[in-house]
Amino acid sequence: MKKTIQFSKIQFIMMGISLIIILAGLVATYVLGGFNLGIDFAGGLTEQFQIAEVAFNATYTGPSRFEGIIANQAVQVTIGDETRTYLLADYNTINALAEELRKTENMTVDVKPEFGQASPVGLLSTSYLSSAELKSGFTANIGLDDESQIFTSIDRIRDLLEPVGEFNIQQIGDSLSQEFSLKLFVQEEDLNALSGTQGGESGAAAQEDQKSKAQAYQTNVEEQLVKILNSEYGEDTVILRKGDFVGPTFSKEIFQSAFISIIFVILLILVYVSIRFRLDFAIGAILALVHDVLIMVTVIGVLRLEVNYVTIAAILTIVGYSINDTIVVYDRIRENMKLLREMDGSSIMNISITQSLSRTIITSLTTVIAVSFIFIFTTGVIKDFAFNLIIGILSGSYSSVFIAAPVVLLWQKKLEKDKGIKKMDEKSVKKETGEESESITSEVSGEYSAEEKDGKPVRIQRLKKKKKKKK
């Protein structure tokens, strides 16, 4: 039989370490200014934009409606019912592409000299310019291929956008992308002030009012954003990628729903484990789950990661993963409690965890390796989701061994202590009344073989019983 690891000797030390980490993390989060709530829970606007220098401007002055876009590594120009496609890979330089575009009637193309010999494959995006006279054109911006070409930084962007209001800003991708995500927080009174209304409507009218307020707020912010950055970096250098707005009222409802969903899942798990095992097992499992959630939350708070719907998804995923690991350990403890009745609770727990430890380590390790690749090779919300899973998986394996199982052991010791006091009281009563009692003494000697059957030690036991009568 393999050597049994004495987990019970360090259970209180490990519980103390967990408690210290959680408390220290929560205090640090408070000192740092609280949790970094996303607009899903705080309410506000997220604007994703890019700063890129203009490579060339195309202007069309003909009678028909014009549309020019760069998509799928090609320039698509539509004039009336006719569409022409120019593959970027077919042209060595932007000058060559511009010369081909000029062949279109009523089309003028102005190329900046510094980008004339650049490859058109480096083009990033387009911004559209339209007018009521159906005269329009488009601006093509070019990307960077060397760090020496970087002309802005997140710190400079942060300083420039101070007049916009309270916000958080993050850079997306590497420094060459020059792409940023701006998150602005907004209160209901800010929307009312911007739209000139006081609220108070209900039903469909209220929804329409909220929608108009959101549109007005987003338009106002985008205009400020473009004006400020264009004045710093030049006209048409700002490319608005995406904008998302979540109203303050709706964000509160989302937060409440997310919180309720977590509580509901934990209660369902409590009922399930109570039915499959016992109440003490269920309490141990719930405490382990609460421990895992708190560890994830403290890490997120200290590292200032954004708390949003992805965080809730990660928490619910880890709750399911962790309870599965805990059930495996509980199954082995329950089996050994029947098989090893003559052994004390600490020994049963140590043997059970030792027997299931290899399974726990292998499962957790392989899962962490898979999720780590997602964390390394992705960006954005998927990267945050993967990081949360890594923390939760490690915490879940830890809590199954040092939180869930020890709680069951402590509960058993309390029950045994209560039973011992009750037996002593009964014996005292019988002694005082002079009643005869019959006791059965057992001499048990036995040992456990090195062989195992179905992963369980085979017990060899000799049992002798003697009856004695006391007068």
PyMOL commands that set and color helices and strands:
alter all, ss='L'
color gray80, all
select helices_A, chain A and resi 7-31+39-42+88-90+94-101+113-115+120-122+147-149+154-160+162-164+175-177+188-195+203-233+248-276+279-302+309-339+345-377+381-433
alter helices_A, ss='H'
color red, helices_A
select strands_A, chain A and resi 36-37+44-51+54-60+66-71+74-79+82-87+107-111+123-129+136-142+167-172+179-185+238-246+306-307+438-453+456-469
alter strands_A, ss='S'
color yellow, strands_A
deselect
rebuild
show_as cartoon
